[in-house]
Amino acid sequence: MKTRLLSGWKTRAQVLCLAALCGLMTVGVAATAFAQDTAPPATETTAEAAPAADVVTETVTETVAEAPAPEAAPAEEAAAEPVVEKGDVAWMLTSTLLVLLMVVPGLALFYGGMVRSKNVLSVLVQVITVFSLLVVLWIVYGYSLAFSGEGQWIGNLDKLFLKGVTPETLAATFSDGVSLPEYVFVAFQSTFAGITGALIVGAFAERMKFAAVILFSVIWFTFGYLPIAHIVWATGGYLFELGALDFAGGTVVHINAGVAGLIGAYFVGKRLGYGQTALKPHNVTLTYVGASLLWVGWFGFNAGSNLEANAGAALAFINTLVATAAAVLAWALTEKIFKGKSSALGVASGAVAGLVGITPAAGLVGPFGAVAIGFIAGVVCVWGVTGLKRLLKVDDTADVFGVHAVGGIIGAILTGVFHAPSLGGPGAEDFDMVAQVIKQATGVGLTIVWIGVVSVVAFLIAKVVFGLRVTEDAEREGLDIVSHGESAYEA
């Protein structure tokens, strides 16, 4: 009896440590929020920024007239009042749902089919749990640190626990005088944070402890994702003010996830038997269905980043369509030339490569520029998951680095090329391609270094607290049974 009571002491202690860590973080941010409550109430909300544009957050307040105003004042006030278009709101709510579709079931099925049958449930659980965790952290402190304040590297805690965000507060769009309810913008951006964390888990699938995945995700989100989102997308952010272009998340989402996944794959190590036996996907059909759902959902990801249902959204929409189609053809052709056959797994991966490549450029290039970006991403990412993967000597289970980092880098750099009006882009007549490519490369380099450092620290902390890898016996049995007590396919 005594043995049974003490048999799980180490696991219980680790869980208590994680709970204590999360509790301390919550207490810390709560204390800051309560301290801010003692300050005099502000009459105006500081301007904020949204992806790839000077998007501000405004508070709609009632004006109390102390004296009769001149006759022209009402007209001027009416002209300055922001307009909320119901069509924009409906489109953004739909886009938010489409991004959710990308994660569950899209990404979960895409990754789930690529692993072995004994680990498929563990991947599904990790994807939805990490996404859910980061969505909650987003409204606790993430939104505030990403989009409140105008610091170069990080925001502030003025909107901790969504303080000051109400049904009346607005987030401006790309058009002057046109706004969205701030809650819509908060919800839309929360899905970007969630999917970025979920993307990472594919790199070290089938061998990492669930508790370590969760702890890493919290640290990476706080010190990696939030600063990069602010730097790239918020007013005052270093890359935003530099003029680096990222329409929907080439640096913030894809390069970020790819680099973090690569670091994780190195830290966790290769799967048992990797390089000695074929560790094949257990169900390519699931992966194909997942890729199809990702393509559908990505229209919300890219066209939704326009923040309005107008011609800008239409440009991002058609670019997402044609770039992905070009990448599918490019991947299939490349496989045919070098391997003799075009595979279903290949065309599914090609679709994702094209989607990743066009993400930073979606609303910033013309359709033929999108075709070029998609085709190049499709060809180069084949090398990313084969030749480059061998050069790096890494077991990246779902090729997160080879597709998302490599495709994101290609898209980010080529945005600076195809934004030029001479190549069909919407850039200004005095657009300087060389200068813009340098800015794009600066954004890529900064993201790689920042996320690389944060990921190393995060994995080291997770290793000390929980250990990163399951035992060899657990890995042989499969994480579905060992970590979750279930089996996807009953015998």
N, C-alpha and C positions, 0 to 999 in steps of 0.2 A: 504493500500500500504506500509505503514511504517512497519507494522508487517511482511509482506512477505520479505521485504529486510533484516530484522534482524533475521528471523526465523532460519537460519542456521549458526548464527555467531560462535557458539561454535565449530561446525564441521570444519568450515573454519579456525578458529584459530588453531585448532589441526593440520590440514593439513599443515598450514604455519609453525608451530613449527617443524614438521617432515622435511619439505623441508629445513628449516633453518639449522637443525641439519646435514642433508646430505650435504648441501652446505658448512658448516664449516669444515666437515671432508675432503671434496674434496679440499678445499682451503688449509687445513693444509698439506695434503700429496703433493699437487702440489708445495707448498712453499719449502718443503724438496727436491723435485726433482730439482727445479730450483737452489737451493743452491748447490746441488751436481754438477750441470753443471759447476760451477766455478772452480772445482777441476781439477788438471792436468789429462788428459786422461790416463786410465790404458792400459797397453800393453797386459795384460793377464786377463782372467776372473777367479774369485775365484771358487774353486771346490764346487759343490753342491751335494745334495744327493736326491735319489728317494726312493720310497717305498721299505723297507726291504733290501736294498742293498746300497753299496757305489757308487751311481750313480752320476757322475760328470757332470757339464755343462762346455763345452769348447767353445772357440771362434776360428774359423778357420781364421788364418791370413796369409797373404803373407809374405814370408821371402825375404828380400832384401839382396843380397850378396854384401858385401863390398870388398871382396877379393876372389880369386879363392879358392874353398874348396878342401880338400883332396878327393881322389877318393872314399873313403869309405863313405863320408858324404851323398851323394845322396841316397845310399842304406839304411842308417840308418834313414834318414828323411822319406823315403817312408815307411819303416817298422813302424814308429811311427805314421804315419798319420791315423786317425780314418776312419773306413769304415762305410758307410751307406747302409744297405741292403734294397733294394726295398720291399722285402717280409715282413721285419719287419715293415716298414712304413705302408704298406697296412694293415697289421694285427692290428697295433695300431690305425689307423684311423677307421677301422671296430669296434674295441673294444670300442672306444669312442662313436660311434653311438649306439652300443649295450647298453652301460650304459645310454645313453639318452633314449633309448627304455624302460629301467627299470623305468624311471621317468614318461615320457609321451609317451604312455598312461599307462604303467604298474602299477606304484605305485598309480597314480591318480584313476584308475579303482578299484584297490584293496581296497583303502580307501573309494572311493565313494560308492561302494556296501555295505560297513559295516555301513554307517550312514543311517538316515531316509531320505525319499525321499525329504523332504522339505529343506534338507541341502546338497544334493549331489553336486550341482554346487559350493557351497562355498568351499567345499573340493578340487574340481578340480581347482578352481581359486587359492587357497592358495598354492597348490602343485606346479603348473607351475610358479606362481609369485615368490615364495621364491626361487625356483631353478634358475630362470632367474636373479633375483637380485644378488644371490651369485656368479653366473658365471661372471657377470659384475664386481663385487667387486674383484673377483679373479684376473682378469687381471689388475685392477687398483692398488691394493696393496697386495692382498692375496698371489699371487705367490711369490712375493719378500719376504714377512715376513715368509713364510713357507719354501722356498728352497734357499734363498740367505743368505750367511753368515753361520758361524759355531758356533753360540752361543748355550749354553746348553738349553735355554728355548724358544728362539724366534730368527728368522732371522733378516735381516736388510732391509733397503729401497733402496739398491743399484739398484734393478730392478723395482722400482716404475714405474707404467705405462708401464711395460715391457721394460724399458730402457736397451739398449744393446742387447736385444733379436731380432735377425734378421733371415732371411732365411738361413744364413750361420752358425749361432751358433748351437752347438750340445749338446745333453744330452746323456751321456754314459749309457750303459745298463749293464747287469750282466756279459757280456763277454768282456774281455780286447780288446780294439781296435775296438769294434763295438758300433756305436752310432746311435742316432735318431735325426732328426731335433728338435730343442728345442721347436718350435711351437707345434709339436705333443705332447710332454710331457706336455706342458702348458695346451693344450686343454683337454687331458685325465684327468689330475688332477683336472681341473675345474669341471668336472662332479661329482667327488667324493665329493667336497665341496658342490655342489648344491644338490645332493641327500641326504646328511646328514641333511641339513636344512629342506628339504622336508619331511623326515621321522618324524621329531619332531612334525609336525602339527597334525598328527593323534591322538596324546595323548589328545589334548584338543579340538578336532573337535566338532562342533555344538553349541559352546557357546562363543567363544573368538572373540573380535573385530578384524577386518581385519588390521586396522592401528597398533594395538598393536602387532599383529603377525609379521608385517614387521619390526617394531622398535626392537623387541626382536631379530629377525633374524640377524640384522646388528650388534648388540652388542655381541650376542653369537658367531657369525662368527669371529669377530675381536679379541675378548679376550678369546674365547674358542676353536674353531676349529683350527685356525691358530697356536697357540702355541702347541697344542697336535700333529698336523700334523708334526711340526718341531721337537718336542721332540722325536717322534717315528720314523720318516722316514728320517730325514736330517742328514748329516754328522755333528758331534758336538752335536747333540741332546742328552739329558740326557739318555733316554731309548735306543736310537740307539747305543750309546757308551757303555751302560751297557750290551748290547747283547740281549735285549728283542726282541722276534720274532713277527712280525705282517705282514703277506704277503700282505694282501689286505684290511685291515681296521677293524679288530675286535675291537680294542680300538678306533682308530681314527674315525670310522664311527658309528659302532653299539652300543657299550657301551656309547659312546658320546651322540648319539641321544636318547637312552633309558633313560639315567639319566636326560637329559634336558627335555624330555617329561614328566617324572615322576614329576619333580619339577613344570612344567607348569600345570599339572593336579591338583596338590595340590593348587597352587596359584589361578587358575581359579575356582576351585570348581566343584562339581558334577552337572550333568545335572538335570534339573527339572524332577522329577519323578523317578530318579535313585534309585533302590532298592525297589521301590513301584510298578512300572509297568514294563513290559518287553519292553526294548528299543532295538528291534530286527533290524538286518541289513535289509535294504529295498530290496536288490537285490543280493542274494548270487551268482548268475550267473556272475555279473560284478566282484565280488571279485575273483571268480574262474579264470575268464579270465585274470584279473590283475596278479594273482599269476603265471599263466602260462607264461605270458610275462616277469615277473620278473625272472623266471627260465631261460628263453632263454637269456635275457639280461645279466644275472649274469655271463655267460661264458666270456663276455667281461670284466666284473668287476674283476673276479678272474684270468682267464688265461691272460687277458691283462696286469695284474700287473706284469707279467714276463718280459714285455717290449721287448720281442723277440719272433719270431715265430719259436720255437725250441722244444726240448724235455721237457724243463722246463714248457713251455706253455701247452704241452700235459699232463703233470702230473697234473697241476692245473685244466685242462679241465676235465679229467676223475674223479678227486676227487670231483669236483663240481657236476658232474653227479651222482656219486654213493652215496655221502653223502646225497644229497637231496632225492634220492629215498629211502634210509634207513630211513630218518626222516619222510617221508610220511607214510611208513609202520608202524613206531613206534607210530606216533600220532594216526593213525587209530586203531591200536591194543589197545593202552591205552584207547581211547574213548570206544571201544567195551567192554573192561574189566570193566571199572568203570561207564560207562553210558548206556551200553547195545546196543549202535548203533554207527557206524562211520559216521560222518557228512561230507558234502561237504565243509562247512566252516572249519572243522577240518583238512581235508587233504590239503586244500589250505594253512592254517596256518602252517601245518607241513612242507610243501615244503619251506616256507619262513624261518622257524626255522632251517632247515637243511642248507639252503644257508647261513644264518647268522653264524651258527656254524662252517662251513668249511672255511669261509672267511679268518680268520687269519692263517689258516693252509694249504691253498689250494696248495701251491707249496712246502710245508715243511714236508709233511707226505706221506706215501704210501697209495695206494687205500684201503687197509683193515683198516688202521688207520682212513681214511676218513669215511668208513662205520660205524666204532665205534663212531666217533664224531657225525655223523649225527643221528644215532640211539639214543644216549644219549641225544642230543639236542631235538629230537622229544619228548622223554618221559618227560624230565624235564620241557620243555616249556609248556606242558599241565598243569603242576602244576603252572607254572609262570602266566598263564592267568586265573587260577581258585583259587587254595588255596592261593598262594602268594598274588594275587590281593585282596582277602578278608582280609588277614592279614594286608596289607598296608592300607586298607580302602580308596581306591582311585578309581576314575572313569577315567580310562585310556581307552578312547573310542575305539581305534584300537589296544590296547594291545602292544604299542610300547615298554614299559619297559619289559613286560612279555616275549616277543619274542626277541627283539633286544638286550636289555641289558643282559637278562638271557642267551640267546643263544650266545651272544658275549663273555660273561664271561666263559661259558663252552668251547667254541672254543679256546679262548686265553690260558686258563690253560692247556687244553689237547694238545695243540700244543707242549708244553714243554714235554709231555709224549710221544706222537707218533712220534716225530721227531727222536727218538732214532733208530739207525740202527737195534737193536735187535727186534724192533717192525715194521720193514719195512720202516722206515724213512730214509731220506738222510743225517742224522747227521754224524759227524765224529766218528771214532772208539773210541776216548776218550771222547765221549759225556757224560756229567754228568746230568742225568735226574733231580735229586733233585735240583741241582743248577739252572738249566734252569726253572723249575717250580717256584722257588722263584723269578726269574727275571720276569717271566710272571705274577705272582701275584702282583709284584711291579708295573708293568705297568697297571694292572687292577685297583689297589688301587689308583694310582696317577691320572688316568683318572676320576674315580668316584669323587674324592675329588675336583679336578680342575674344572670339568664341573659343579659339584654341586654348588660350590661357584659362578662361573660366571653366572650360570642360575638364581640363587636367585637374584643377583644384577640386571641382565638384566630384569627380570620380575618386580622387584620393580620400576625400571626406567620407564618401559612401563606402569605400573599402575599409576604412578604419572603423566605422560604426557598425556595418553589417557584414562586410565581406562582399565581393562582387559576384562571385561565381558559385553555382550550386556544386555539390559533390559529383564525382564521376559516376557513382551509382545512380544518383538522381538524374543526371543527364542521360544516362543509358535508358532509364525507365521512362523518361519524358516528363516535362514540366506540367503537363495537364494533370497527371495523377499526383505528382509530388507537391506541386504548389497550389493546386486548386481542387484536388480530390475528385476530378471528373475525367471522362474520356469522350472525345468527340464522336468516336465510332465504336459502338459496343460490338464485341465479337459475337 
